[in-house]
Amino acid sequence: MTSPRARALALTVAATATALVLAGCGDDDPKNTASDPGSSDDATSSPADGAPTSEPSQAESSGVPETVTVPIYFVGDGPDGPVLFREFRAVEADNPMAEALALLAAGDALDRDYRTPFPDGASFKDDASYDESILVNLADDTATTRPQGMSTAEAKVSVQALVYTLQGIVQNRSPVSVHFDGRPTTLLGIDTSGGVKAAPELDVLNLVSVTTPEEGRTVSGSFTASGVASSFEATVPWEIRQGDQVVKEGFATAEGWLEKLYPWETEVDVSDLAPGEYTFVALTDDPSGGEGRGPSEDSKTIIVG
């Protein structure tokens, strides 16, 4: 049964999403949503980076559940190790936090490059709540300790996946606490009893992210590519690859490049490509010419029709 608090949250999400103004690096959402937490320390400020919005749906009387679109942060690999990548996903509106947590724990990402930050078998109860802080309950103790082979740095990034996801859903930078069996507990060995705050974007997020095209999208003629990035001089190179071969390339210009991730958008012409499967890749610019750690990148499979 859906709790009154969860239902109230869902109604608030659906009612306010279209009224919120895009802020920070969050206006890359193709559904024109508000944005989820960025690096601001102001807990009451408008969060950055993409937030819940109402999805077109049948009326409740039809028996088809209403949905909202929420950001979910999975773990992937960056040049220096694990970082967070975001996917926008439609979930049932009656309890969006529970739905998002289930996807996060299962690693049910559309992009095969992303994965869950939690060990196999870890799960959350469906009674996550939000008042002055965000509280989530573990269903078992699987994720309380850090798995063998996981570094402290990776554990901290993994906990941030939970923090960024939940703060994005509730549209507030409230700290996140994790409980088990009615008491505060650790998550992957990280103490959460005092509430875990969102780390600065540039510390935990991949430095470039693709919002559109979505993974597996069919395109023809041309399409709009968009996302967020923190890239040298705001230059966001992109490539279309077929296997290891680059068949098309160009660049987008982001709205900024220091301090956080900024939106970028560009039109990509694929009218001269033969039908088939390709990979669209957005990268950060590498001023070292390959002498440094290399660019960050995010890729999406596309089907040229």
N, C-alpha and C positions, 0 to 999 in steps of 0.2 A: 504494500500500500504506500502511496506517495505521501510523504510527510507534509504538513501545512507549510513548513518553512521552504521545502523544496518547491512546492507548487507556487508559493509566493515569489520565489526567485525566478521560476520559469516565466511567470506572468510579467514580472518586471523586465526581464530580458526581452521578451517579445514586444512589450509595449514601448520600451524606450530605445531600442536599437536604432530605429530609423530617425529618432529625434536627436541622437548624439552627433556631435560634429567630429569629423575625422581630425586626429591630432597626432603630433609627433611623426613617427615613421609608420603610422597605421593606415594611411590612405591608399595602400596597395590592394585592398580587398576588392575583388571584382563585384561583390554584392553590395558595395557602398556601405559597409558597416562602420561602427565605431571601432576603437582600437584597444588592444590589450597591453599588459604592463611592459613598460620600457625601463629606463634606468633612473627615472626621477625618484627623489627621496620623499616627495610629497604624497602621502597616502591618500589624500583626497583629490589629487590632480587627475586630469583625464588620462587614463592609461594609454599606452602606445602599442601598436602592432596587430590589431585585428581582433574583433570581439563578436559575441553572439548576435545574430540577427535572425529575424523571422524568415522561415522558408515558406514559399507558396505551398499550401496544403489544403486538403479537403476539410470541411467543417467537422468539428468533433462528432456531430450527430451522425456523420456518415460512417463512423467506425474507423476511419483512417487517422492515425495519431498525428497531431501537429508536431512540427519539427522546428528546431532552431539550428543555426550554423555556428559552431564554436571552434576556436583554435586549440589544437592538441599538439604538444611538443614532444617529439620523439628524439632519440639519440642517433647520431650518425657520425661519420669520421671527417674531421677537418685536417689541415696540414700539421697541426700540433697535437692531435688527439681527439677524443670525443667532444662533440659540441651538439647543440640543439637545433633541430629543424622543425618547422611548423607545417602542419596541414590543417586546412579548414574542413570540418566534417559536419554533416547533418546528423543530429541526434534528436531523440524524442524530447519534446519540450517540457514534459511533466517533471523530469529530474535530470537536467543536462549534466550536472556534475557527476552523477553516478554513471551515466552513459559514457561520458568522456573518460572516466577512470577505468572503466571496463576495457575500452579500446586501448588506452595507454598501457595498462598492465599486460594485456594480451599481445602487445606489439602489432596490433591490427592496422598497420599503416598501408596506404595505397601505394606509396613509393617503396620499392623493395630495397632501397639503400638505407632505409630507416629501420630502427628496432626499438623494442621496449628497454627501458633502463633497469627493469626489475627482473629478478631471477624467476625461472619457471615455477609456476604454482602460486606466485604471489597474487593476491587479490585484495580488493577493498570492499567494505560494506557499502550499501546503497543509502546510507544515512548521513552523508557529508552535509555540513551545515555552515552557514555564514552569518555572522553578526558583526562584532567588532573585529573578529579574527575568523579564519577559515579552519574548520576542524574536520579531519577525515579519519575514519577508523579502519584499521587493517582487519581483514577477515581471519588472518592467521599470522604467525610470527615469521613466515618465510623471508620477508623483506626487512626484518629488523636489523639483521647483521649484514656486513659486507661480504659478498661471495668471494671465495678463493680466487685470486688472480685479478680482482678489481682494485685499482689503486684508490687512495683517498681522494685524489683529484677527480677521478672518474665518478666516484660516489657523490661528490659534491655537485658535479654537473647533472648527474642523474636525479638528485633530489630537486634541482632547479627545474627539471622537466615537469614535476608535479606542481611546483610553485607557479611557474609561468602558465601552465594549463588552467589551474583553478583561478588564479587572479584574472586571467583573460575571460573566464566565464562570468565571474561575478562583477567584473569591471571595477575592481578596486585593488589597491596594493596592500591589502591586509596581510599580515604574516600567516603562514600556514603551520598548523600543529598536527602531528600524527599521534593517534592513540591506539592502543591495543589492550583489549580486556578491561576497558574503562579507565586506563591510566596512560599518561604521556609515555611515548616510547621513542626509540631511535629508528631511523629509516636508513638502511644500508650503512649502519654504524654511525650516522650523523645525528646528533642530539636535536630534537625538534621541540622540546618541552617549552622553550621560550618563544617559539614561533620563528619560522624561517622566512626571511625577507628575500625579495627578488634581487639577484646579483645584477650588476651592470650588464647591459646587452652585449658589449664588446668582450666581456669576460666569458660568456657562456653560449651565446648564439653564433651559428655559422655566419661569416661575414657577408654572405650573399644568399639570398633565398628567392626561389621562383614561386610565385603565387599562381600565375597563369602562363602557359597552359597547364592544366592539371594532368597528372599522370595518366597516360593511356588515351589522351584526347585525340580525336580525329580532326584534322585541319585540311583546308584546301584554299588555294588562292593566296590569302595572307591571314595572319592572326596577330592579336595583340599579346605580347609577352610583357609581364610585369612582375614586380617583386620588391624586395628591399635589399639594401647593401650598404656597406661602409668600405668604399674602394678608393684607391689613390686618385685624387683630383676628380672624384665623382664619376669616373669612367668605369662602366660595367660592360666588359667584352662579352659577346655571346657567340656560340658556335652551334651549328647543326652537324651532327656526326652520323655516319652510317658505318657501324663497326668502329674501327680505329681511324677511319678517314674523315677529315673535316670537309664537308661538301658545301658549306656556306658559313659566312661569319660576318660580324658587324659589332656595333656597340650601342649601348644606351647611356644616357647621362642621368645620374641620380640627382636628387634635390640638394644633396650635401654629401659630406664624407667624413666629417670629424665627430667624435663624441657618441654617436649612435648609428643605427641603421636608418637609411633614408629611402623613400620610394623611388623606383625607376620604372619606366615604361617605354616600349618601342614597338613599332610595327615590323613584322617579319614576313617577307614575301617568299612563299614556297611554290609559286606557280610554275617554276622551271624545274622542280624536282619530280622525279618519277614516283608513282605511287609506291608506298611501302612503309616500313617501320624505320624511324630515325630517333635520335636522341637530341633534344634541345638542352644546351648547357649554358648557364650563366656563370661568370667568373669574376673574381676581383682582379683589378689590374696589377701587374707585377713589375714595379719600376726597377727591380734588380736585374731584369732580363734573364731570369732563371737561376741567378746566383743565390737567391734567398731561400726561404722555406717553401716557396711556390704559392700559387693562388688558391684561395678557397673557391669551391664550386658547388653548384646544385644542379641536378639534371632531372629531366622528365622525358619519358618515352612519349613520342607523338606518332600518329599514323597519318601519313599524307595520303588523302583520298583522290 
